[in-house]
């Protein structure tokens, strides 16, 4: 018997402040603890909901090993105090893992297989390095030219995009500065307050005089990445780090980061049963492949597919969260698709706010949904490029 197709609504979305890696505020904080925190927090936003009604917790993680291994979704939901009856699943589509989790959760609801789902993402780039603790490419990749691009470092793919789409160093640095300025303005204006649940960090401080170790509690409520001391001059002095005569620097690339985000989705039946008010409706999701050596251009393929799927056009979009893996690829995507720069990352992006890999999709979903409601935008999108040559895009309608 076929299930009834139904709408998937988002009723709550929250995130931690994002910390710099590897020596930032979360350097000693486990990613499963960050994930547990946002799972608890998103449920606190919906106190009328019965947690035992959650059909599944799906969490994205780009490097699911070590401190964020062992099916971190299930570990974190148990740490969060959810009922033992609630299962958990970890998914990995690299940088889009958090958005993929939202899409998979929405699909379960839209197919009529679930009424309440939790989607999330977590990543600690302080504890688990880029590409994991053991890098072991299949040797066959290096034997076939068409697959060689998979082994490219992310920075080299950005250099390829900058060269092919003629994105200058000056344009990249100017865009990076804009990201910081927008993020700083958003922070100062309280734009992130609705989406952030503060996190309490316990630090151990040694007193050499008393020879005792004291515990110090510090509550963090703002992102650590935006820099008020940056400028075009400072960015221009940075050396390229991926190619000797290149244009990609640490300053015009996304920051390595730690963080987590969570999104609660429900069917219309659950909305009525628990008297919930939706933030938005999930409309659709698409993912597409591109050549690995120009992976940053992935959204150029994914965005049109997602829009066709939901019957909308770029002109309908009022807010686009385009993950700034690199300024080069972000500008290439904006120019190739003719996106309106004013609605792309109006509060800054990953260059300033950070990119905790598998958590980013869930985090930017929270930013999008709260931002659209505040600024009365009807349609919005979260999109990003993905390592090994892919792009993803998810479309939402604010309610």
C-alpha positions in Angstrom: 0.0 0.0 0.0 1.4 3.4 -1.0 2.0 6.1 1.6 0.2 9.4 1.4 2.4 12.2 0.1 2.5 15.1 2.7 4.3 18.3 3.3 7.4 18.5 5.5 7.5 21.6 7.8 10.4 22.9 9.8 9.2 24.0 13.3 12.6 24.8 15.0 16.2 25.3 14.0 19.1 26.2 16.1 22.9 26.1 16.2 25.9 26.6 18.4 28.2 29.6 17.9 30.9 28.5 15.5 34.4 28.3 16.8 37.8 28.6 15.0 39.8 25.5 14.6 42.2 24.1 15.7 43.0 26.5 18.6 39.6 28.2 19.1 37.1 28.1 21.9 36.0 24.5 21.2 39.5 23.1 20.9 38.8 20.8 23.9 35.1 20.3 23.2 33.9 17.0 21.7 31.7 17.2 18.6 29.3 14.6 20.0 28.8 17.0 23.0 28.1 19.9 20.6 25.6 17.7 18.7 23.9 16.6 21.9 23.6 20.3 22.9 21.8 21.4 19.7 19.5 18.3 19.9 18.5 19.2 23.4 18.1 22.8 22.5 15.9 22.3 19.4 13.5 20.2 21.5 13.5 22.9 24.2 12.1 25.2 21.5 9.1 22.9 21.1 8.2 21.8 24.7 4.8 20.5 23.6 6.4 17.9 21.4 6.6 14.3 22.8 10.3 13.3 22.1 9.3 9.7 21.8 7.4 10.6 18.7 10.7 11.3 16.8 11.0 8.6 14.1 14.8 9.1 13.6 17.7 11.5 14.1 19.8 12.0 11.0 23.1 13.8 11.5 25.6 14.9 8.9 29.4 14.6 9.5 32.1 14.9 6.9 34.8 13.0 8.8 32.9 10.5 10.9 35.7 9.0 12.9 37.5 9.3 16.2 35.6 11.7 18.5 32.8 12.0 15.9 32.7 8.3 14.9 30.7 5.3 16.2 27.5 6.7 14.6 27.7 10.1 16.2 24.0 10.7 15.6 23.0 7.8 17.9 25.7 8.6 20.5 24.7 12.3 20.7 20.9 11.6 21.0 21.6 9.4 23.9 23.9 12.0 25.5 21.1 14.5 24.9 18.7 12.4 26.9 16.3 11.4 24.1 14.3 8.2 24.7 16.2 5.0 24.0 13.5 4.2 21.4 14.7 7.0 19.1 17.2 5.7 16.5 20.0 7.6 14.9 21.9 7.6 11.6 25.0 9.4 10.5 25.3 10.5 6.9 28.3 11.8 4.9 28.2 13.9 1.8 31.2 15.9 2.9 30.4 19.7 3.0 26.7 19.1 2.3 26.2 16.5 5.0 24.1 18.7 7.2 21.9 19.8 4.3 21.6 16.2 3.1 20.4 15.2 6.6 17.6 17.8 6.4 16.6 16.6 2.9 16.6 12.9 4.0 14.5 13.8 7.1 12.1 15.8 4.9 11.8 12.9 2.5 10.7 10.5 5.2 7.9 12.8 6.2 6.9 13.6 2.6 6.6 9.9 1.8 4.4 9.4 4.8 6.9 7.2 6.6 7.3 9.6 9.6 5.6 12.5 11.3 8.6 13.9 13.3 12.2 13.9 12.3 15.4 15.5 13.7 18.1 16.5 11.2 21.4 17.9 12.3 25.2 18.2 11.6 28.3 18.3 13.7 32.0 18.7 13.0 35.2 19.3 15.0 38.0 20.3 12.8 40.1 20.8 16.0 39.9 17.1 16.9 39.5 15.5 13.5 41.6 17.0 10.7 40.6 17.6 7.2 40.5 14.3 5.3 40.6 12.4 8.7 43.4 10.9 10.7 44.4 8.4 8.0 44.4 9.4 4.3 44.4 6.4 2.1 43.4 7.1 -1.5 42.7 4.2 -3.8 45.9 3.9 -6.0 43.7 3.5 -9.1 42.7 7.2 -8.8 46.3 8.1 -9.9 46.2 5.7 -12.8 43.3 7.4 -14.7 43.5 11.0 -15.8 39.7 11.4 -15.6 39.8 10.5 -11.8 43.0 12.3 -10.9 41.1 15.4 -9.8 39.6 13.5 -6.8 43.1 13.6 -5.2 43.4 17.4 -5.6 43.6 19.4 -2.5 40.6 21.7 -2.1 42.8 24.8 -2.5 44.1 23.6 -5.9 40.5 23.1 -7.1 39.9 26.7 -6.1 42.9 27.8 -8.0 41.5 25.9 -11.1 38.2 27.7 -10.7 39.8 31.1 -10.3 41.8 30.5 -13.5 39.0 29.1 -15.6 36.4 31.7 -14.5 39.0 34.6 -14.4 38.4 35.6 -10.8 41.2 37.9 -9.8 43.1 38.0 -6.5 41.7 41.5 -6.0 38.1 40.4 -6.4 38.7 37.5 -4.1 40.1 39.7 -1.3 37.3 42.3 -1.8 34.7 39.5 -1.4 36.5 38.2 1.7 36.4 41.6 3.3 32.7 41.9 2.5 32.0 38.6 4.2 33.7 39.8 7.4 31.9 43.2 7.3 28.5 41.6 6.8 29.1 39.1 9.5 30.3 41.8 11.9 27.3 43.9 11.1 24.9 41.0 11.6 26.5 40.2 14.9 26.3 43.8 16.1 22.7 44.1 15.0 21.6 40.9 16.8 20.8 39.1 13.5 22.1 35.7 14.8 20.5 35.8 18.2 17.4 33.8 17.3 19.3 31.0 15.7 22.1 30.6 18.2 21.8 28.6 21.5 24.7 29.6 23.7 27.1 26.9 24.7 28.8 26.5 28.1 32.5 25.6 28.1 34.2 24.3 31.2 37.8 25.2 31.3 40.4 23.9 33.8 42.7 26.6 35.0 45.9 25.8 37.0 46.8 28.0 40.0 50.5 27.7 40.4 50.5 29.3 43.8 47.9 27.0 45.4 48.8 24.1 43.1 45.2 23.4 42.5 43.2 23.2 39.3 40.0 25.2 39.3 37.1 24.8 36.9 36.0 27.9 35.1 32.7 28.1 33.2 32.5 30.3 30.1 29.3 30.8 28.1 29.9 31.5 24.4 27.1 33.1 22.4 28.8 34.6 19.3 30.7 33.2 16.4 34.4 33.3 16.8 35.4 33.8 13.2 34.5 37.4 12.1 37.5 39.7 12.2 37.1 43.4 12.9 40.8 43.9 12.3 40.9 42.8 8.6 41.2 45.1 5.6 42.0 44.9 2.0 45.6 45.8 2.8 45.9 43.0 5.3 44.3 40.5 3.0 46.6 41.7 0.1 49.7 41.0 2.2 48.8 37.3 2.7 50.8 34.8 0.6 49.1 32.2 -1.6 49.2 28.8 0.0 48.2 26.3 -2.7 50.0 27.5 -5.8 53.2 29.6 -6.2 51.7 32.0 -8.7 48.1 31.5 -7.6 45.5 33.8 -6.0 43.9 31.7 -3.2 45.0 32.6 0.3 44.0 31.7 3.9 42.3 35.1 4.0 40.0 34.5 1.0 39.2 30.9 1.9 36.7 29.5 4.4 37.9 29.1 8.0 38.4 25.7 9.5 35.8 25.5 12.3 33.9 23.6 15.0 30.2 23.7 15.5 26.8 21.9 15.3 23.2 22.7 14.2 19.8 21.0 14.4 16.5 21.2 12.6 13.2 19.7 13.7 10.8 18.7 11.0 7.1 17.6 11.3 4.2 16.6 9.1 0.9 18.6 9.2 -0.5 15.8 11.4 2.2 16.4 14.0 1.7 20.2 13.8 -1.9 19.8 14.8 -1.2 17.0 17.4 1.4 19.0 19.2 0.1 22.5 18.5 3.3 23.6 16.7 3.8 26.7 14.5 6.1 26.1 11.5 9.0 28.3 10.5 9.1 27.1 7.0 8.2 24.4 4.5 10.9 22.2 2.9 10.3 22.4 -0.9 13.0 20.3 -2.5 16.7 19.3 -2.8 19.0 18.4 -5.6 22.6 17.2 -5.8 24.8 17.1 -9.0 28.3 16.0 -10.0 31.0 18.1 -11.7 34.6 17.5 -12.6 36.5 16.9 -9.3 39.3 19.4 -10.2 36.7 22.2 -10.4 34.5 21.0 -7.5 33.7 24.6 -6.3 31.5 25.1 -9.3 29.1 22.4 -8.1 26.2 24.8 -7.2 26.0 25.9 -10.9 24.6 22.4 -11.7 22.7 21.8 -8.5 20.8 25.1 -8.2 18.9 24.9 -11.6 18.0 21.3 -10.9 16.5 22.2 -7.5 14.6 25.1 -8.9 13.1 23.1 -11.7 12.1 20.4 -9.2 10.0 22.9 -7.1 8.8 25.0 -10.0 10.6 28.2 -9.0 13.2 30.5 -10.6 16.1 32.5 -9.3 14.0 35.6 -9.4 11.7 34.0 -6.8 14.6 33.7 -4.3 14.8 36.4 -1.6 17.8 34.9 0.3 20.6 32.5 -0.7 23.0 31.0 1.7 25.9 30.0 -0.7 28.7 28.3 1.3 31.9 30.3 0.8 34.4 27.4 0.5 36.6 29.9 -1.3 35.9 33.4 -2.6 37.0 32.2 -6.0 34.3 29.6 -6.3 31.7 31.7 -4.7 32.3 34.5 -7.2 32.4 32.1 -10.1 29.0 30.6 -9.1 27.5 34.1 -8.6 28.7 35.2 -12.0 27.9 32.0 -13.9 24.3 31.9 -12.7 23.8 35.6 -12.5 22.9 35.6 -8.8 22.0 38.9 -7.1 25.0 39.6 -4.9 22.8 41.5 -2.5 20.8 38.4 -1.5 23.8 36.0 -1.4 25.1 35.6 2.2 23.7 39.0 3.4 25.0 38.2 6.9 28.4 37.0 5.6 29.5 33.4 4.9 32.1 30.8 5.7 35.1 33.1 5.0 34.0 35.0 8.1 31.6 32.7 10.0 33.5 29.4 9.4 32.8 26.1 7.7 32.6 23.2 10.1 32.2 20.8 7.2 29.4 18.3 7.9 27.6 20.8 10.2 27.5 23.7 7.8 24.3 22.6 6.0 22.3 22.5 9.2 23.9 25.7 10.5 23.2 27.7 7.3 19.6 26.3 7.2 19.1 27.9 10.7 20.5 31.1 9.4 18.3 31.1 6.3 15.1 30.3 8.0 15.4 32.8 10.8 16.7 35.5 8.4 13.8 35.0 6.0 11.3 35.4 8.7 12.9 38.6 10.1 13.2 40.2 6.7 9.9 38.9 5.3 11.3 36.9 2.4 9.2 34.1 1.0 11.7 31.7 -0.7 15.3 30.9 0.1 18.0 28.4 -0.6 21.0 26.8 1.0 23.6 25.6 -1.5 27.3 24.5 -1.5 30.0 22.8 -3.4 31.2 19.4 -2.3 34.6 17.7 -2.3 35.4 15.3 -5.1 33.2 17.3 -7.5 29.6 17.8 -6.5 27.1 20.5 -5.6 23.9 20.6 -3.5 21.0 22.9 -3.1 17.9 22.9 -0.9 14.9 25.2 -1.3 12.7 26.5 1.5 9.5 28.5 1.8 9.1 30.7 4.9 5.7 30.6 6.6 
